[in-house]
Amino acid sequence: MELNKNTIVGDIVKINYQIADVFNNHNIDFCCNGNRSLEVVCAEKNISTDQIIDEIQALDIKKDNDLDFDSLDLSFLIDYIYNAHHQYVRREGPKIVSYLDKTIDVHGNNHPELFQVRTLFIDSLEALSSHLGKEEQILFPYIKDIEEASKISDRVVEHHCGTVSNPIRQMMTEHDIEGERFRQISKLTNNYAMPEDGCNTYKLAMDRLKDFEENLHKHIHLENNILFPKAIAQEKV
């Protein structure tokens, strides 16, 4: 892909997910707001598009062991998202709450911001629990049905949502909410930095929070920039 000021950020990350590192370094949102051009996001961050393009082209991109997500069947991509991201949220979320509780017990007096971080994270887990359930019970089966119907020329998918764009729009709105919530968490923790008086548990809590946000970013990228557009296009065929 030839990069220029009009190239869509989400499309750039689709080339190879390692490119996301450049956007992360400049706090550029490539997942929830990945449908914007380089020109727009660079203007927002007061960075030249040439600088970002140079940084991307200077990357020593190694062979990506990940799948070529953009070429996957919708059903396979959905199963990947479920196994790599939905299950991650359910597995790691409670562990992080436990680490935060232990950190607050020791450092809460000197770092009252940790209480707000914990509240924001628990709110996120509760919202994500509902969000993931709606995807697994409603949207994902709908998309798989659309894909299956595309293999049978005279089959039409009927759904109470009317069109797949409707639940997708709701899911993207909820993605935006979680993206903003984690921007607040990142700001409160100074980008997950450990303070001078922090202990190993403090560092572990920050590291796991950062890992959670990075996993969420990839999760949202795969849905917003790949799965959802392909599902909408497939329904129209």
Helices and strands as residue ranges (DSSP letters): H 9-15, G 17-19, H 20-25, H 38-45, H 49-57, G 69-71, H 74-81, I 82-86, H 87-107, H 113-134, I 135-139, H 140-149, H 165-188, H 200-221, I 222-227, H 228-236
